[in-house]
Amino acid sequence: MTSSAPELIDRIELNRSLKDLSKTLNVALSAPLPLYPLPDDVLNVIHAYLNKHINSDDHDSQRLHDELLSLHESKVRNRPEKHATFLACFRALRPGLIGVERLLKWWDTLVRPTLDSMGQAKVVVADARAIVLSVLAYDDEDDPTGEKAKASAVFTDKLFEVFLEKTKLISLDSGAGFKEEQRQRFVSANVEAVLLAFGKRKPKVSYGSAKLQMIQTDTENRYSSRRLITM
């Protein structure tokens, strides 16, 4: 079955928008100095791409995913000075990426390494937190297939894994050394920040999950303890 003329035109326009996006990101990631925060011309191209992919399907998401993976491999991996720029681009493009497996790939490749790294600037870590929050919190009416709910549940599991790592470390008498304990506390603080923001955005979902409730209860107890100590 052949496509109609309007459908072909739409597909050509979508292909062109991805090419424009790829070209712009290539230039941004090739700049001699890190582009952070992102300049308006880069953000404008990203927004133009998203506007043309408001109803992004699995095919469009896979193409964007593949393009970003290619850019990360060629421009960012093993080049830490490019990390902040790429992460900011990814944060802006996150609405165009759907699918649990794709998002998990970026958790492993981009998000968790950022949350783990104490050497990152606060604004860079904030981008990683925002990416996680964008997966956790979603509009029920905008999720007819349940794909966003599934992704939210999977990322909840990921946060719970981080929480368990932290509690396991604290429970060990000998510990893993001061440096590792500091790193784990840094990671835990990032998890807490995401969960507190999530609780404000979707309190019913947040407290309806046993895993999230456990983490949030632990977080609230420690925040209460800190307040008592400082009083």
C-alpha positions as CSV (number, residue, x, y, z in Angstrom):
1,M,0.0,0.0,0.0
2,T,1.6,3.3,-1.2
3,S,1.6,6.4,1.0
4,S,-0.4,9.5,0.0
5,A,1.3,12.7,-1.0
6,P,0.7,14.5,2.3
7,E,2.1,11.5,4.2
8,L,5.2,11.5,2.1
9,I,5.7,15.2,2.6
10,D,5.3,14.8,6.4
11,R,7.8,12.0,6.4
12,I,10.3,14.1,4.4
13,E,9.8,17.0,6.9
14,L,10.4,14.6,9.8
15,N,13.6,13.3,8.2
16,R,14.8,16.8,7.5
17,S,14.2,17.8,11.2
18,L,16.3,14.9,12.4
19,K,19.1,15.8,10.0
20,D,18.9,19.4,11.2
21,L,19.0,18.2,14.8
22,S,22.0,15.9,14.2
23,K,23.9,18.7,12.4
24,T,23.3,21.1,15.3
25,L,24.3,18.7,18.0
26,N,27.4,17.7,16.1
27,V,28.4,21.4,15.9
28,A,27.6,21.9,19.6
29,L,29.6,18.9,20.7
30,S,32.5,19.9,18.4
31,A,32.9,23.3,19.9
32,P,36.4,23.9,21.4
33,L,34.9,25.0,24.7
34,P,31.9,23.3,26.4
35,L,28.6,24.8,25.5
36,Y,26.8,25.0,28.9
37,P,24.2,26.2,29.4
38,L,23.0,25.5,25.9
39,P,22.8,28.5,23.6
40,D,19.5,29.6,22.2
41,D,20.3,28.5,18.7
42,V,20.8,24.9,19.9
43,L,17.6,25.0,22.0
44,N,15.6,26.4,19.1
45,V,16.6,23.5,16.9
46,I,15.8,21.0,19.6
47,H,12.4,22.6,20.2
48,A,11.7,22.6,16.5
49,Y,12.4,18.9,16.3
50,L,10.1,18.1,19.3
51,N,7.3,20.3,17.8
52,K,7.4,18.2,14.6
53,H,7.4,15.0,16.7
54,I,4.7,15.8,19.2
55,N,3.1,12.5,18.4
56,S,6.4,10.6,18.3
57,D,5.9,6.9,17.5
58,D,8.3,4.0,18.2
59,H,10.0,4.4,14.8
60,D,10.8,8.1,15.4
61,S,12.0,7.4,18.9
62,Q,14.3,4.6,17.7
63,R,15.8,6.9,15.1
64,L,16.4,9.6,17.7
65,H,17.8,7.0,20.1
66,D,20.2,5.7,17.5
67,E,21.3,9.2,16.5
68,L,22.1,10.1,20.1
69,L,23.9,6.8,20.7
70,S,26.1,7.5,17.7
71,L,26.8,11.0,18.9
72,H,27.7,9.9,22.3
73,E,30.0,7.2,21.0
74,S,31.8,9.5,18.6
75,K,31.8,12.8,20.5
76,V,31.3,12.2,24.2
77,R,32.5,8.8,25.4
78,N,35.9,9.1,27.0
79,R,35.7,12.9,26.6
80,P,34.4,14.2,30.0
81,E,34.5,17.8,28.9
82,K,31.7,17.1,26.5
83,H,29.5,15.4,29.1
84,A,27.6,18.4,30.4
85,T,26.7,19.6,26.9
86,F,25.4,16.2,25.8
87,L,23.5,15.7,29.0
88,A,21.8,19.1,28.6
89,C,20.8,18.2,25.0
90,F,19.5,14.8,26.2
91,R,17.4,16.5,28.9
92,A,15.8,18.8,26.4
93,L,15.2,15.9,24.0
94,R,13.9,13.4,26.6
95,P,10.2,13.9,25.6
96,G,11.0,12.5,22.2
97,L,12.3,9.3,23.6
98,I,9.9,6.5,24.6
99,G,10.3,2.9,25.4
100,V,11.6,1.2,28.5
101,E,14.6,-0.5,26.9
102,R,15.8,2.8,25.3
103,L,15.4,4.7,28.6
104,L,17.3,2.0,30.5
105,K,20.1,2.2,28.0
106,W,20.4,5.9,28.9
107,W,20.2,5.2,32.6
108,D,23.2,3.0,32.3
109,T,25.1,5.2,29.8
110,L,24.4,8.7,31.0
111,V,22.2,9.2,34.1
112,R,23.6,6.8,36.7
113,P,27.2,7.7,35.9
114,T,26.3,11.3,36.4
115,L,24.6,10.7,39.7
116,D,27.6,8.6,40.8
117,S,30.2,11.2,40.0
118,M,31.0,13.6,42.8
119,G,33.2,15.7,40.4
120,Q,30.2,16.9,38.4
121,A,28.9,20.5,38.8
122,K,25.6,20.9,40.7
123,V,23.8,22.1,37.6
124,V,25.0,19.1,35.6
125,V,23.7,16.7,38.3
126,A,20.5,18.7,38.4
127,D,20.1,17.8,34.7
128,A,20.4,14.1,35.5
129,R,17.9,14.4,38.3
130,A,15.5,16.2,35.9
131,I,15.8,13.3,33.4
132,V,14.9,10.7,36.0
133,L,12.0,12.9,37.2
134,S,10.7,13.2,33.7
135,V,10.4,9.4,33.5
136,L,8.9,8.9,37.0
137,A,6.2,11.6,36.7
138,Y,3.8,11.4,33.8
139,D,0.3,12.4,32.9
140,D,-2.1,9.4,33.2
141,E,-4.2,10.8,30.4
142,D,-1.2,11.0,28.1
143,D,-0.4,7.3,28.6
144,P,-3.0,5.2,26.7
145,T,-0.6,2.3,26.1
146,G,0.7,2.2,29.7
147,E,4.3,2.6,28.4
148,K,5.0,5.6,30.6
149,A,3.7,3.8,33.6
150,K,6.0,0.8,32.8
151,A,9.0,3.1,32.4
152,S,8.2,4.9,35.7
153,A,8.0,1.5,37.5
154,V,11.3,0.4,36.1
155,F,13.1,3.6,37.1
156,T,11.5,3.3,40.6
157,D,13.3,-0.1,40.8
158,K,16.5,1.6,39.7
159,L,16.2,4.1,42.5
160,F,15.4,1.4,45.0
161,E,18.6,-0.4,44.0
162,V,20.6,2.7,44.7
163,F,18.8,3.0,48.1
164,L,19.6,-0.6,49.0
165,E,23.3,0.0,48.0
166,K,23.4,2.9,50.4
167,T,21.7,1.2,53.3
168,K,24.0,-1.9,52.9
169,L,27.1,0.3,53.0
170,I,25.9,2.1,56.1
171,S,25.1,-1.2,57.9
172,L,28.6,-2.6,57.4
173,D,30.7,-2.0,60.5
174,S,34.0,-1.8,58.6
175,G,32.5,0.1,55.7
176,A,34.1,0.5,52.4
177,G,36.4,3.4,53.3
178,F,35.7,7.1,53.8
179,K,35.9,8.0,50.1
180,E,33.4,5.4,49.1
181,E,31.1,6.3,51.9
182,Q,31.2,10.0,50.8
183,R,30.4,8.9,47.2
184,Q,27.5,6.8,48.4
185,R,26.1,9.6,50.4
186,F,26.4,11.9,47.4
187,V,24.4,9.4,45.3
188,S,21.8,9.0,48.0
189,A,21.3,12.7,48.2
190,N,20.6,12.8,44.5
191,V,18.0,10.0,44.9
192,E,16.4,11.8,47.7
193,A,16.2,15.0,45.7
194,V,14.4,13.2,42.9
195,L,12.0,11.5,45.2
196,L,11.1,14.7,47.1
197,A,10.4,16.4,43.7
198,F,8.4,13.3,42.6
199,G,6.3,13.3,45.8
200,K,5.3,16.9,45.1
201,R,4.4,16.2,41.5
202,K,2.5,12.9,42.0
203,P,1.9,12.3,45.7
204,K,-0.7,9.6,45.2
205,V,1.5,7.5,43.0
206,S,4.6,8.3,45.1
207,Y,3.1,7.1,48.3
208,G,1.2,4.3,46.7
209,S,4.4,2.5,45.9
210,A,5.8,0.4,48.7
211,K,9.4,0.9,47.5
212,L,9.0,4.6,47.1
213,Q,7.3,4.9,50.5
214,M,10.2,3.1,52.1
215,I,12.8,5.4,50.6
216,Q,10.7,8.5,51.3
217,T,10.1,7.5,54.9
218,D,13.9,7.0,55.4
219,T,14.5,10.4,53.7
220,E,11.9,12.2,55.8
221,N,13.2,10.6,59.1
222,R,16.8,11.8,58.3
223,Y,15.6,15.3,57.3
224,S,13.7,15.4,60.6
225,S,16.8,14.3,62.5
226,R,18.9,17.0,60.8
227,R,16.3,19.7,61.8
228,L,16.4,18.5,65.4
229,I,20.2,18.6,65.4
230,T,20.3,22.1,64.1
231,M,17.6,23.5,66.4
